[in-house]
Each structure stands twice: as structure tokens, then as C-alpha cells.
Amino acid sequence: MKRVYRRGELIVIAPDAVLEIEQGVVIKTVIHLDGAEVLLGFHGAGQIITPHPEDSCHIQLSAHTEVHAQIVSWRAAGQMAELPNRLRAQIWQQEAWAAMQARPAYEERLLGILSLLAEQFGHPHQDGALIDLRITHQQLASAIGATRTTVTRLLSDLRRRQLITTQGSGNQERICLHQAPHSLHL
């Protein structure tokens, strides 16, 4: 069944189905009991998302942009020749995201997350990789376990050191990650 989700709309997947993203970006977060929200990653075109079981871990999916997707039953998904590779890619992406979030310093976490976003959503640019995804300072803070003001300060420092630049402003602002240090690559 094909579906279109508006930006900000919650996405619910039945336990016996998977979501196949055709166009757009889905954001995955976990909501803790105290209301704190932690960014777990972004999923884009060509990726599949499996549902999370109903338990005390509140995983939430929402449309970061307008999303065109197809909801496929597990039975039908099981017939896809590429399913094992797509599931493997999803697991690797989640592991890489967790590895970056586990780095000891905020700057390392931030550069690691930006590096992953550049791999997933980056386009070649004269200065490096332009991350073609609008991500707010609050979302980056949520991803690295810092405050928004800390992320703003870190981004300013990274700009000053010419590790990143930004293109555009407001909703059109994009981060260009210059050559990332080799220690950040997986």
C-alpha cells in the first residue's frame, strides 16, 4: 500500500509490515520516560524500516520531509531478493550511529554524526561533502547528548577551524563537511 506522509507526521508501522521509503526522509527518535528525546538516525530513499515491538522503549518515526513510501507485509518483503542486503545495511547504519554517539567528546560525536550524514545524504562539493538534509542544532544536540547551545558553539568552532561551512540560511541551510579526519571514518 502506497502512502504519502506530510512533514512532521507520525509514521506507524504494523508489527507484520515494513516501510519502504521511495522518496523523502524519515527521522527515528526514542522518547524516554522523562520526555527526553534522542535522535537515533535518519532514513532516506531506498531504505526500509522495520517496526519496533510495543515495549517500554518508545521508538517513534516521523516524516522529516514529505515522504512517499510503501507499506509492505513481512510476507511480501520476504520475497524481495535484496531484503537481506537492505536489512544488513540498516543494521550497519544503526551500529555506526550508536558508535558515533558513544565517542567520549562532544566534538568527536558531532563530527562523527556529520560524517555519517555526509555518507548518507552528501553530495560532492568543492569544499567536501554538502549534506543535503536540513538538520537543526536541537536535532544535533539530541543526537550527541548535548544542549543546543553547546552544539551551536561547537559548530561555530568547527566553522572557525574550517572543518565545516554552511550554505544557505533558515530552512535552506545545509552543512558542508570538509575532509573529515581519518579517525572518524568507519
VOMARVO-363552 format. One record per residue: residue number from 1; residue in one letter; x negated, y negated, z of N, C-alpha, C in turn. Coordinates in Angstrom, 3 decimals. Last residue first. Example, Ala and Ser with C-alpha at 12.3 -4.5 7.8 and 13.67 -1.06 7.14 Angstrom:
REM residues 2
SEBA;lumro;base;n.X;n.Y;n.Z;ca.X;ca.Y;ca.Z;c.X;c.Y;c.Z
SEBA;2;s;-12.850;2.250;7.080;-13.670;1.060;7.140;-12.900;-0.030;7.870
SEBA;1;a;-13.190;5.690;7.800;-12.300;4.500;7.800;-13.200;3.300;7.800
***
This chain:
REM residues 186
SEBA;lumro;base;n.X;n.Y;n.Z;ca.X;ca.Y;ca.Z;c.X;c.Y;c.Z
SEBA;186;l;-34.591;-4.918;9.456;-34.425;-3.564;9.985;-35.160;-2.560;9.136
SEBA;185;h;-36.275;-7.948;10.155;-35.721;-7.009;9.180;-35.662;-5.621;9.786
SEBA;184;l;-37.601;-9.401;12.027;-36.147;-9.373;12.101;-35.539;-8.372;11.155
SEBA;183;s;-40.262;-9.402;11.469;-39.841;-8.674;12.661;-38.334;-8.583;12.791
SEBA;182;h;-40.597;-11.118;9.324;-40.542;-9.671;9.058;-40.043;-8.889;10.264
SEBA;181;p;-38.500;-14.001;9.423;-39.697;-13.300;9.883;-39.534;-11.788;9.693
SEBA;180;a;-36.856;-14.981;6.394;-36.783;-14.536;7.784;-38.084;-13.853;8.178
SEBA;179;q;-36.944;-17.717;4.407;-37.569;-16.413;4.580;-37.573;-16.035;6.054
SEBA;178;h;-33.933;-19.417;5.412;-35.196;-19.365;4.685;-35.828;-18.008;4.965
SEBA;177;l;-30.583;-19.396;5.054;-31.652;-18.805;5.851;-32.894;-18.721;4.978
SEBA;176;c;-28.266;-21.782;4.986;-29.263;-21.169;4.110;-30.398;-20.698;5.009
SEBA;175;i;-24.876;-21.936;5.769;-26.252;-21.884;6.268;-27.121;-21.198;5.234
SEBA;174;r;-22.356;-24.245;4.828;-22.964;-22.925;4.715;-24.402;-23.017;5.194
SEBA;173;e;-19.331;-26.035;5.003;-20.717;-25.901;5.453;-21.166;-24.443;5.378
SEBA;172;q;-16.706;-26.402;4.436;-17.566;-26.018;3.308;-19.026;-25.843;3.722
SEBA;171;n;-15.493;-27.374;6.662;-15.161;-26.006;6.260;-16.025;-25.494;5.115
SEBA;170;g;-18.231;-29.575;7.217;-16.899;-29.115;7.612;-16.671;-27.670;7.229
SEBA;169;s;-20.428;-29.625;4.338;-20.020;-30.041;5.685;-18.606;-29.535;5.953
SEBA;168;g;-23.403;-28.548;2.479;-22.004;-28.940;2.650;-21.715;-29.387;4.072
SEBA;167;q;-25.862;-26.496;3.898;-25.328;-27.069;2.664;-23.863;-27.414;2.938
SEBA;166;t;-28.681;-26.433;6.030;-27.245;-26.298;5.830;-26.866;-27.023;4.555
SEBA;165;t;-31.516;-24.333;6.570;-30.935;-25.613;6.177;-29.435;-25.366;6.086
SEBA;164;i;-34.007;-22.789;8.659;-32.695;-22.826;8.015;-32.446;-24.237;7.499
SEBA;163;l;-36.559;-23.291;9.321;-36.212;-21.883;9.164;-34.834;-21.740;8.519
SEBA;162;q;-37.593;-25.813;9.962;-37.383;-25.451;8.555;-37.204;-23.945;8.343
SEBA;161;r;-37.542;-26.803;12.443;-38.685;-25.936;12.122;-38.601;-25.386;10.697
SEBA;160;r;-35.070;-28.074;12.339;-36.274;-28.880;12.530;-37.520;-28.083;12.138
SEBA;159;r;-33.408;-25.816;12.174;-33.465;-26.773;11.062;-34.744;-27.596;11.143
SEBA;158;l;-33.865;-24.716;14.692;-34.216;-23.925;13.505;-34.298;-24.814;12.264
SEBA;157;d;-32.810;-26.793;16.276;-34.231;-26.456;16.376;-34.696;-25.659;15.157
SEBA;156;s;-30.138;-26.625;15.513;-30.881;-27.871;15.285;-32.382;-27.605;15.321
SEBA;155;l;-29.582;-24.051;16.456;-29.501;-24.331;15.024;-30.256;-25.605;14.674
SEBA;154;l;-29.888;-24.483;19.245;-30.758;-23.543;18.530;-30.755;-23.800;17.025
SEBA;153;r;-27.784;-26.332;19.718;-29.178;-26.713;19.985;-30.143;-25.803;19.234
SEBA;152;t;-25.614;-24.708;19.016;-25.824;-25.972;18.318;-27.267;-26.433;18.494
SEBA;151;v;-25.928;-22.682;20.943;-26.062;-22.362;19.518;-26.313;-23.630;18.715
SEBA;150;t;-25.420;-24.165;23.271;-26.719;-23.506;23.102;-26.954;-23.184;21.632
SEBA;149;t;-22.766;-24.899;22.838;-23.791;-25.944;22.882;-25.197;-25.359;22.735
SEBA;148;r;-21.509;-22.408;22.988;-21.509;-23.126;21.724;-22.597;-24.199;21.716
SEBA;147;t;-23.492;-20.017;24.843;-22.464;-21.048;24.743;-22.566;-21.723;23.379
SEBA;146;a;-23.942;-16.508;23.997;-24.401;-17.820;24.459;-23.231;-18.794;24.426
SEBA;145;g;-23.750;-14.044;22.686;-23.574;-14.124;24.135;-24.080;-15.423;24.732
SEBA;144;i;-23.772;-13.859;19.961;-25.057;-13.690;20.651;-24.962;-13.816;22.168
SEBA;143;a;-21.108;-14.140;19.130;-21.893;-13.007;18.631;-23.163;-12.782;19.442
SEBA;142;s;-20.331;-16.535;20.287;-19.653;-15.307;20.680;-20.452;-14.072;20.268
SEBA;141;a;-21.950;-18.247;18.800;-22.133;-18.137;20.251;-21.515;-16.845;20.774
SEBA;140;l;-20.797;-17.931;16.296;-22.176;-17.501;16.501;-22.470;-17.333;17.992
SEBA;139;q;-18.306;-19.076;16.898;-18.387;-17.671;16.493;-19.798;-17.132;16.665
SEBA;138;q;-19.114;-21.702;17.480;-18.455;-20.899;18.518;-18.505;-19.415;18.161
SEBA;137;h;-20.067;-22.550;15.051;-21.025;-22.440;16.145;-20.422;-21.584;17.262
SEBA;136;t;-18.535;-20.590;12.415;-18.605;-21.718;13.340;-19.678;-21.472;14.401
SEBA;135;i;-19.018;-19.875;9.083;-19.102;-19.343;10.445;-19.328;-20.522;11.384
SEBA;134;r;-18.193;-19.128;5.910;-18.044;-20.182;6.914;-18.051;-19.515;8.274
SEBA;133;l;-20.418;-17.801;3.685;-19.408;-17.467;4.686;-19.357;-18.614;5.672
SEBA;132;d;-22.816;-17.241;2.129;-21.553;-17.746;1.592;-20.393;-17.299;2.475
SEBA;131;i;-25.883;-18.156;2.897;-24.835;-17.306;3.456;-23.493;-17.897;3.048
SEBA;130;l;-28.499;-18.185;0.766;-27.368;-19.005;1.180;-26.256;-18.073;1.628
SEBA;129;a;-31.810;-17.481;1.295;-30.511;-16.853;1.054;-29.408;-17.742;1.625
SEBA;128;g;-34.063;-19.737;-0.015;-33.924;-18.459;0.676;-32.618;-17.794;0.294
SEBA;127;d;-34.199;-22.040;-1.526;-34.852;-22.053;-0.216;-34.799;-20.715;0.513
SEBA;126;q;-32.753;-21.509;-3.825;-34.150;-21.936;-3.966;-34.907;-21.911;-2.649
SEBA;125;h;-30.972;-18.474;-3.247;-31.009;-19.938;-3.252;-32.473;-20.334;-3.328
SEBA;124;p;-28.885;-15.647;-3.597;-30.205;-16.272;-3.773;-30.070;-17.789;-3.902
SEBA;123;h;-26.476;-15.215;-1.044;-26.742;-15.382;-2.471;-28.119;-16.035;-2.593
SEBA;122;g;-25.090;-13.109;1.533;-26.053;-14.063;0.994;-26.156;-14.046;-0.511
SEBA;121;f;-23.614;-11.330;2.963;-22.883;-12.379;2.255;-23.801;-13.393;1.577
SEBA;120;q;-25.489;-9.391;3.938;-24.123;-9.015;3.572;-23.440;-10.045;2.671
SEBA;119;e;-27.878;-10.713;4.421;-27.885;-9.461;3.668;-26.497;-9.142;3.123
SEBA;118;a;-26.922;-12.826;5.957;-27.558;-13.120;4.671;-27.616;-11.863;3.809
SEBA;117;l;-26.072;-11.454;8.200;-25.069;-12.141;7.391;-25.632;-12.484;6.014
SEBA;116;l;-28.584;-10.616;9.126;-27.589;-9.622;8.720;-26.513;-10.251;7.839
SEBA;115;s;-29.696;-13.139;9.696;-30.345;-12.254;8.732;-29.369;-11.197;8.224
SEBA;114;l;-28.000;-14.023;11.706;-28.047;-14.757;10.438;-28.687;-13.906;9.344
SEBA;113;i;-28.715;-12.128;13.651;-27.340;-12.151;13.138;-27.299;-12.898;11.803
SEBA;112;g;-31.426;-12.901;14.019;-31.060;-11.547;13.607;-29.671;-11.484;13.009
SEBA;111;l;-31.225;-15.518;14.906;-31.903;-15.249;13.640;-31.566;-13.859;13.114
SEBA;110;l;-29.845;-14.928;17.342;-29.260;-15.790;16.322;-29.905;-15.544;14.960
SEBA;109;r;-31.704;-13.310;18.704;-30.353;-12.808;18.400;-29.741;-13.599;17.252
SEBA;108;e;-33.837;-15.083;18.924;-34.017;-13.825;18.193;-32.670;-13.243;17.791
SEBA;107;e;-32.637;-17.049;20.524;-33.108;-17.396;19.187;-33.287;-16.134;18.339
SEBA;106;y;-32.091;-15.593;22.911;-31.000;-16.127;22.093;-31.457;-16.430;20.670
SEBA;105;a;-33.992;-12.602;23.460;-33.878;-14.066;23.466;-32.763;-14.519;22.531
SEBA;104;p;-33.788;-9.711;23.203;-33.896;-10.378;24.505;-33.654;-11.890;24.512
SEBA;103;r;-31.204;-8.072;21.310;-32.528;-8.703;21.378;-32.606;-9.572;22.636
SEBA;102;a;-28.654;-7.136;20.993;-29.408;-6.635;22.141;-30.806;-7.250;22.252
SEBA;101;q;-27.683;-8.055;18.627;-27.098;-8.614;19.840;-27.881;-8.210;21.083
SEBA;100;m;-29.115;-6.400;16.910;-29.427;-7.827;16.941;-28.878;-8.471;18.208
SEBA;99;a;-27.862;-3.948;17.451;-29.300;-4.097;17.684;-29.689;-5.563;17.758
SEBA;98;a;-25.249;-4.475;16.579;-25.496;-4.227;18.001;-26.979;-4.400;18.337
SEBA;97;w;-25.792;-4.697;13.816;-25.207;-5.831;14.543;-25.486;-5.677;16.036
SEBA;96;a;-26.688;-2.108;13.288;-27.581;-3.238;13.061;-27.094;-4.461;13.840
SEBA;95;e;-24.355;-0.641;13.871;-25.574;-0.418;14.644;-26.542;-1.590;14.500
SEBA;94;q;-22.635;-1.622;11.896;-22.302;-1.816;13.307;-23.531;-1.619;14.197
SEBA;93;q;-23.998;-0.765;9.594;-23.757;-2.190;9.810;-23.460;-2.458;11.286
SEBA;92;w;-23.931;2.011;9.928;-25.216;1.312;9.903;-25.042;-0.170;10.168
SEBA;91;i;-21.133;2.409;9.725;-21.841;2.747;10.963;-23.173;2.021;11.023
SEBA;90;q;-20.711;1.611;7.078;-20.014;0.924;8.165;-20.732;1.176;9.497
SEBA;89;a;-22.249;3.476;5.699;-22.596;2.049;5.610;-21.946;1.261;6.739
SEBA;88;r;-20.789;5.789;6.315;-22.181;5.671;6.755;-22.598;4.205;6.743
SEBA;87;l;-18.429;5.199;4.940;-18.397;5.333;6.406;-19.809;5.189;6.983
SEBA;86;r;-19.440;5.226;2.346;-18.833;3.996;2.859;-18.743;4.030;4.384
SEBA;85;n;-20.289;7.878;2.104;-21.259;6.792;1.986;-20.706;5.485;2.541
SEBA;84;p;-17.801;9.270;2.398;-18.912;9.472;3.344;-19.947;8.343;3.290
SEBA;83;l;-16.250;8.156;0.140;-15.907;7.918;1.551;-17.079;8.164;2.497
SEBA;82;e;-16.531;8.621;-2.561;-17.522;7.742;-1.928;-17.269;7.525;-0.432
SEBA;81;a;-14.356;10.187;-3.278;-15.694;10.773;-3.374;-16.725;9.943;-2.609
SEBA;80;m;-11.429;10.372;-1.455;-12.360;9.453;-2.122;-13.762;10.059;-2.104
SEBA;79;q;-9.900;11.978;0.109;-10.084;12.405;-1.278;-11.055;11.514;-2.046
SEBA;78;g;-9.614;10.634;2.468;-10.428;11.841;2.463;-10.701;12.375;1.071
SEBA;77;a;-7.715;8.778;1.818;-9.103;8.334;1.953;-10.050;9.529;1.903
SEBA;76;a;-5.423;10.379;1.958;-5.843;9.851;0.660;-7.300;9.399;0.704
SEBA;75;r;-5.511;10.855;4.762;-5.436;11.979;3.804;-5.919;11.531;2.424
SEBA;74;w;-5.396;8.375;5.842;-6.628;9.149;6.012;-6.664;10.299;5.010
SEBA;73;s;-3.878;6.053;3.526;-3.786;7.087;4.557;-5.126;7.805;4.666
SEBA;72;v;-4.725;2.659;3.149;-4.774;3.998;2.581;-4.662;5.008;3.714
SEBA;71;i;-4.031;-0.529;2.241;-3.955;0.395;3.371;-3.780;1.785;2.776
SEBA;70;q;-6.022;-2.930;0.752;-5.148;-1.787;0.527;-5.195;-0.926;1.779
SEBA;69;a;-6.122;-6.498;0.541;-6.575;-5.186;0.982;-5.557;-4.124;0.615
SEBA;68;h;-7.225;-9.673;0.558;-6.449;-8.745;-0.253;-6.994;-7.365;0.074
SEBA;67;v;-7.229;-12.390;2.720;-7.726;-11.034;2.473;-6.723;-10.265;1.622
SEBA;66;e;-8.443;-15.578;3.303;-7.341;-14.799;2.744;-7.923;-13.444;2.339
SEBA;65;t;-10.737;-15.113;6.030;-10.320;-15.827;4.828;-9.044;-15.125;4.372
SEBA;64;h;-10.440;-13.588;8.228;-11.298;-14.766;8.348;-11.047;-15.703;7.160
SEBA;63;a;-7.909;-11.849;9.633;-8.364;-12.345;8.337;-9.163;-13.624;8.568
SEBA;62;s;-8.886;-9.657;12.302;-8.103;-10.762;11.753;-8.729;-11.209;10.442
SEBA;61;l;-8.762;-7.158;14.784;-9.137;-7.529;13.420;-8.278;-8.707;12.990
SEBA;60;q;-9.962;-6.229;17.951;-8.993;-6.985;17.168;-9.573;-7.319;15.802
SEBA;59;i;-10.096;-3.958;20.582;-10.714;-4.396;19.338;-9.629;-5.068;18.501
SEBA;58;h;-10.221;-3.480;23.745;-9.288;-4.181;22.862;-10.021;-4.763;21.653
SEBA;57;c;-10.455;-0.696;25.511;-11.323;-1.518;24.654;-10.432;-2.194;23.615
SEBA;56;s;-8.688;1.011;26.635;-8.971;-0.222;27.371;-9.891;-1.164;26.598
SEBA;55;d;-6.930;2.044;23.661;-7.540;2.323;24.951;-7.850;0.995;25.621
SEBA;54;e;-6.059;3.272;20.710;-5.462;2.471;21.782;-6.097;2.910;23.098
SEBA;53;p;-8.891;3.432;18.474;-7.819;4.028;19.272;-7.296;3.062;20.330
SEBA;52;h;-9.197;1.470;15.551;-9.746;1.804;16.856;-8.619;2.387;17.695
SEBA;51;p;-9.327;2.334;12.043;-8.660;1.807;13.234;-9.388;2.230;14.499
SEBA;50;t;-11.928;1.354;9.762;-11.124;2.394;10.407;-10.472;1.811;11.650
SEBA;49;i;-12.388;-0.292;6.800;-12.339;-0.433;8.250;-11.426;0.655;8.782
SEBA;48;i;-14.602;-0.577;4.020;-13.414;-0.015;4.652;-13.536;-0.214;6.157
SEBA;47;q;-15.654;-2.918;1.481;-15.823;-2.185;2.731;-14.499;-1.610;3.207
SEBA;46;g;-15.056;-4.428;-0.704;-15.659;-3.119;-0.932;-15.843;-2.307;0.329
SEBA;45;a;-15.520;-7.549;0.873;-15.011;-6.782;-0.264;-15.803;-5.496;-0.458
SEBA;44;g;-16.489;-7.365;4.379;-16.140;-8.007;3.121;-15.670;-7.032;2.066
SEBA;43;h;-16.490;-8.049;7.817;-16.369;-7.020;6.778;-15.870;-7.705;5.517
SEBA;42;f;-18.430;-8.985;10.629;-17.594;-9.366;9.505;-17.596;-8.224;8.500
SEBA;41;g;-18.565;-8.492;14.247;-19.013;-8.447;12.865;-17.977;-8.912;11.877
SEBA;40;l;-17.889;-8.960;16.839;-18.528;-7.683;16.538;-18.958;-7.554;15.089
SEBA;39;l;-17.731;-11.490;19.185;-17.729;-11.203;17.757;-18.524;-9.929;17.495
SEBA;38;v;-15.777;-11.452;22.023;-17.115;-11.199;21.500;-16.985;-10.801;20.031
SEBA;37;e;-14.041;-13.391;24.342;-14.009;-12.788;23.014;-15.443;-12.651;22.507
SEBA;36;a;-12.571;-13.193;27.533;-13.750;-13.498;26.716;-13.687;-12.713;25.410
SEBA;35;g;-10.525;-12.304;29.111;-10.177;-13.174;28.000;-11.356;-13.548;27.114
SEBA;34;d;-11.139;-10.408;30.929;-11.155;-11.790;31.418;-10.837;-12.799;30.320
SEBA;33;l;-11.137;-8.095;29.362;-10.031;-8.309;30.297;-9.978;-9.741;30.823
SEBA;32;h;-12.235;-9.054;26.032;-12.438;-8.479;27.359;-11.252;-8.818;28.259
SEBA;31;i;-11.808;-8.246;22.772;-11.293;-9.162;23.783;-11.434;-8.466;25.135
SEBA;30;v;-13.882;-8.141;20.002;-13.371;-7.409;21.159;-12.947;-8.468;22.171
SEBA;29;t;-13.438;-8.525;16.453;-13.802;-9.008;17.775;-13.313;-8.022;18.827
SEBA;28;k;-14.099;-8.899;13.059;-13.808;-7.925;14.116;-14.310;-8.487;15.440
SEBA;27;i;-12.716;-10.360;10.171;-13.568;-10.525;11.344;-13.116;-9.527;12.408
SEBA;26;v;-12.840;-9.997;6.686;-12.156;-9.647;7.936;-13.163;-9.795;9.068
SEBA;25;v;-12.612;-11.724;3.656;-13.452;-11.354;4.787;-12.575;-11.117;6.015
SEBA;24;g;-11.980;-10.983;0.113;-11.873;-11.722;1.363;-12.760;-11.147;2.452
SEBA;23;q;-10.755;-8.048;-1.463;-11.213;-9.431;-1.591;-11.035;-10.108;-0.249
SEBA;22;e;-10.369;-5.453;-0.636;-10.611;-5.706;-2.054;-11.199;-7.089;-2.271
SEBA;21;i;-10.909;-3.236;1.914;-10.910;-4.653;1.568;-11.259;-4.805;0.095
SEBA;20;e;-8.920;-0.846;3.196;-9.924;-1.023;2.161;-9.838;-2.471;1.690
SEBA;19;l;-8.263;0.644;6.209;-8.078;-0.585;5.448;-9.233;-0.702;4.466
SEBA;18;v;-6.671;3.780;6.879;-7.862;2.943;6.817;-7.526;1.715;5.976
SEBA;17;a;-4.554;5.681;9.148;-4.832;4.941;7.919;-6.186;4.254;8.015
SEBA;16;d;-3.454;6.591;11.517;-3.676;7.573;10.451;-3.975;6.903;9.107
SEBA;15;p;-3.029;4.395;13.185;-4.070;5.374;13.528;-4.394;6.364;12.411
SEBA;14;a;-2.626;1.386;11.217;-2.057;2.570;11.880;-3.169;3.586;12.144
SEBA;13;i;-3.964;-1.730;11.844;-4.090;-0.527;11.026;-3.522;0.642;11.823
SEBA;12;v;-3.343;-5.119;11.651;-3.122;-3.901;12.429;-3.172;-2.715;11.474
SEBA;11;i;-4.638;-8.259;11.818;-4.523;-7.094;10.948;-4.415;-5.861;11.835
SEBA;10;l;-3.503;-11.604;12.198;-3.982;-10.357;12.797;-3.721;-9.208;11.833
SEBA;9;e;-4.519;-14.416;10.272;-3.510;-13.400;10.561;-4.153;-12.150;11.160
SEBA;8;g;-6.521;-16.119;9.453;-6.120;-16.151;10.858;-5.115;-15.083;11.247
SEBA;7;r;-5.313;-16.358;6.166;-6.414;-16.701;7.079;-5.867;-16.806;8.508
SEBA;6;r;-3.003;-13.706;5.385;-3.383;-15.120;5.401;-4.516;-15.323;6.400
SEBA;5;y;-3.315;-10.779;3.538;-3.297;-11.370;4.879;-3.760;-12.814;4.769
SEBA;4;v;-1.625;-8.611;1.468;-2.373;-9.868;1.495;-2.187;-10.442;2.893
SEBA;3;r;-1.766;-5.171;0.499;-1.341;-6.232;1.415;-2.205;-7.460;1.208
SEBA;2;k;-0.693;-2.105;-0.971;-1.463;-3.347;-1.060;-0.859;-4.387;-0.121
SEBA;1;m;-0.846;1.175;0.000;0.000;0.000;0.000;-0.896;-1.244;0.000
***
